């Protein structure tokens, strides 16, 4: 089983997304344009993958119920590209490849919050608009991520912070238009 996983990773490595390589001329290779989506299916570490799967199972089923399978897939793909775009714009020098579904999962979480609101068990002020509540949660998440980064001796900022936030912004922006598209004939 491990040999199979290593073989898959070895085949996928040329297709992972890295802003530095993309801007250094990698954009000329047609395969690089699929790399943000391919990168979502690579495992960065087991803990991150487990959390991504849990959030995908929790939020994904509700988002699929509202937007349909096509809407969920569209969110996943657009979230992957939004994370790559955010990394490219904000940290163009980063050579670390994207691995993990953070951007896509955060797009689905953002859509969930826009469609269903922030759950009442999450401590956020209720007198703010829905977008402001999501922003407050993103700030809380950012503080937690930065504390983990400092405790571990520093990690890649663009991969752990910017990539997921790019996906979150895409999910928040696309939730209602995708909902309107799904029920356009109703």
Secondary structure as UniProt FT lines:
FT   HELIX           2..12
FT   HELIX           13..15
FT   HELIX           19..23
FT   TURN            24..25
FT   HELIX           26..28
FT   HELIX           30..34
FT   HELIX           35..39
FT   TURN            40..41
FT   HELIX           46..90
FT   TURN            92..93
FT   HELIX           102..116
FT   TURN            120..121
FT   TURN            126..127
FT   HELIX           130..151
FT   TURN            152..153
FT   HELIX           158..162
FT   HELIX           163..182
FT   TURN            183..185
//
